[in-house]
Amino acid sequence: MRRVWILLLASAGVLAAHLPHRAHAQSIWMTREGRDVSMIEFLHPSEDFVDTDTFNGAYFLSGRVRISPSLTFVDQVPFASHHAVRTFYDYQLNGFVTGDVKESGVGNIYLGVEGTRPESRIFGEAGLRLPLASGEKLFAADQGVIADVRRSQAFFPKTISFEGAVNFVSEAASPLTYRLRLNPILEYDRNSSSSRLSGSYSGQVGYRISAVRVGAAISGRMQITNYPSGPLPGRTQNQLELHSDFLSGPIRPGFEAKIPLGDWGQGLGTVVGASLTWIR
C-alpha cells in the first residue's frame, strides 16, 4: 500500500508540473477568468419525510490565487449544517428515539495547485484534503455528502484524500463550451486504517455571452476498490447539474440545481443552491 501512496504522490507532482492546471476539486462551474477568484456556494438538499431547516446543507468557500504566470494556489473550505427533527436509533438507550438534531462543522479542507500553458485545451490538477471532518457529527456529514456527491469526500469523517485530475475543454473564445473531467482519488480512512481508490467524473456543456452563462452537466462518483464496503451505496452515484450565473463585472451571482440519478438517490429530492463569485 505504501507503494500506491508514493505512486499517486509522484504522479500528482508530475501532473502539476507539466499540465495546465485549473483545479476542480472546487465547483466545476467556478470561472477561470481574472487573476484571483473567490466563490461561496450554498447547496440545500431535500429528503423525503424529513422537514429540515432552510439553511441546512453544504457551504463551500473556494479561492484561486495566481502566484506566477504558470502557477496558481487553490483552496476550498467546506462546511455542513443540519437541523431537523429525526427518528434514529440510540445505542445507549437500545431503541429508536425522536429528537431535535442540530449539528454543524467544517469538512475536509482542500489545498492544491494549478498551472497553465497558454492555448492548451488539456489541463491537470493535484491536491489533497486534510482530515478535519468530525466523526461525531454524522448527520451534518451526511448533509454535505448528498449536497454534491462529486465532492462527497469533502465530508467523509477522519479521511485524508489525495486527488488528481485530467480535463479537456473547449476553445477559450467560443460561446459554446464543454469540458470533460476524470479525477482519481486515493482516500485513507483513519478510523479503519485502510485505503480505498475512488474517482469522480463530469461532462458539461454550456453557452455564454457577456452577462449570462448557462450550463448542464452529468457528474458523479465511482468506488473502484473496497466495493461494496465504501461510504456510499452502490458502485456509482450520478447526478444531473444545471447552472447559471449572471453579470459581466467582478461580482457574479449564480443559481444551480443537482438532481440525483439512479437507485442511490431514492428518498432524495433536488438539491438547489446559490453562489456568489468575486473576480479580481
Secondary structure in CASP SS format (residue, H / E / C, confidence):
PFRMAT SS
TARGET T0000
AUTHOR 0000-0000-0000
METHOD secondary structure of the structure
MODEL  1
M C 1.00
R H 1.00
R H 1.00
V H 1.00
W H 1.00
I H 1.00
L H 1.00
L H 1.00
L H 1.00
A H 1.00
S H 1.00
A H 1.00
G H 1.00
V H 1.00
L H 1.00
A H 1.00
A H 1.00
H H 1.00
L C 1.00
P C 1.00
H E 1.00
R C 1.00
A C 1.00
H C 1.00
A C 1.00
Q C 1.00
S C 1.00
I C 1.00
W C 1.00
M C 1.00
T C 1.00
R C 1.00
E C 1.00
G C 1.00
R C 1.00
D E 1.00
V E 1.00
S E 1.00
M E 1.00
I E 1.00
E E 1.00
F E 1.00
L E 1.00
H E 1.00
P C 1.00
S C 1.00
E E 1.00
D C 1.00
F C 1.00
V C 1.00
D C 1.00
T E 1.00
D C 1.00
T C 1.00
F C 1.00
N C 1.00
G E 1.00
A E 1.00
Y E 1.00
F E 1.00
L E 1.00
S E 1.00
G E 1.00
R E 1.00
V E 1.00
R E 1.00
I E 1.00
S E 1.00
P C 1.00
S C 1.00
L E 1.00
T E 1.00
F E 1.00
V E 1.00
D E 1.00
Q E 1.00
V E 1.00
P E 1.00
F E 1.00
A E 1.00
S E 1.00
H E 1.00
H E 1.00
A E 1.00
V E 1.00
R E 1.00
T E 1.00
F E 1.00
Y E 1.00
D E 1.00
Y C 1.00
Q C 1.00
L C 1.00
N C 1.00
G E 1.00
F E 1.00
V E 1.00
T E 1.00
G E 1.00
D E 1.00
V E 1.00
K E 1.00
E E 1.00
S E 1.00
G E 1.00
V E 1.00
G C 1.00
N C 1.00
I C 1.00
Y E 1.00
L E 1.00
G E 1.00
V E 1.00
E E 1.00
G E 1.00
T C 1.00
R C 1.00
P C 1.00
E C 1.00
S C 1.00
R C 1.00
I E 1.00
F E 1.00
G E 1.00
E E 1.00
A E 1.00
G E 1.00
L E 1.00
R E 1.00
L C 1.00
P C 1.00
L C 1.00
A C 1.00
S C 1.00
G C 1.00
E C 1.00
K C 1.00
L H 1.00
F H 1.00
A H 1.00
A H 1.00
D H 1.00
Q H 1.00
G H 1.00
V H 1.00
I H 1.00
A H 1.00
D C 1.00
V H 1.00
R H 1.00
R H 1.00
S H 1.00
Q H 1.00
A H 1.00
F C 1.00
F C 1.00
P C 1.00
K C 1.00
T E 1.00
I E 1.00
S E 1.00
F E 1.00
E E 1.00
G E 1.00
A E 1.00
V E 1.00
N E 1.00
F E 1.00
V E 1.00
S C 1.00
E C 1.00
A C 1.00
A C 1.00
S C 1.00
P C 1.00
L E 1.00
T E 1.00
Y E 1.00
R E 1.00
L E 1.00
R E 1.00
L E 1.00
N E 1.00
P E 1.00
I E 1.00
L E 1.00
E E 1.00
Y E 1.00
D E 1.00
R C 1.00
N C 1.00
S C 1.00
S C 1.00
S E 1.00
S E 1.00
R E 1.00
L E 1.00
S E 1.00
G E 1.00
S E 1.00
Y E 1.00
S E 1.00
G E 1.00
Q E 1.00
V E 1.00
G E 1.00
Y E 1.00
R E 1.00
I C 1.00
S C 1.00
A C 1.00
V E 1.00
R E 1.00
V E 1.00
G E 1.00
A E 1.00
A E 1.00
I E 1.00
S E 1.00
G E 1.00
R E 1.00
M E 1.00
Q E 1.00
I C 1.00
T C 1.00
N C 1.00
Y C 1.00
P C 1.00
S C 1.00
G C 1.00
P C 1.00
L C 1.00
P C 1.00
G C 1.00
R C 1.00
T E 1.00
Q E 1.00
N E 1.00
Q E 1.00
L E 1.00
E E 1.00
L E 1.00
H E 1.00
S E 1.00
D E 1.00
F E 1.00
L C 1.00
S C 1.00
G C 1.00
P C 1.00
I E 1.00
R E 1.00
P E 1.00
G E 1.00
F E 1.00
E E 1.00
A E 1.00
K E 1.00
I E 1.00
P E 1.00
L E 1.00
G C 1.00
D H 1.00
W H 1.00
G H 1.00
Q C 1.00
G C 1.00
L E 1.00
G C 1.00
T C 1.00
V E 1.00
V E 1.00
G E 1.00
A E 1.00
S E 1.00
L E 1.00
T E 1.00
W E 1.00
I E 1.00
R C 1.00
END
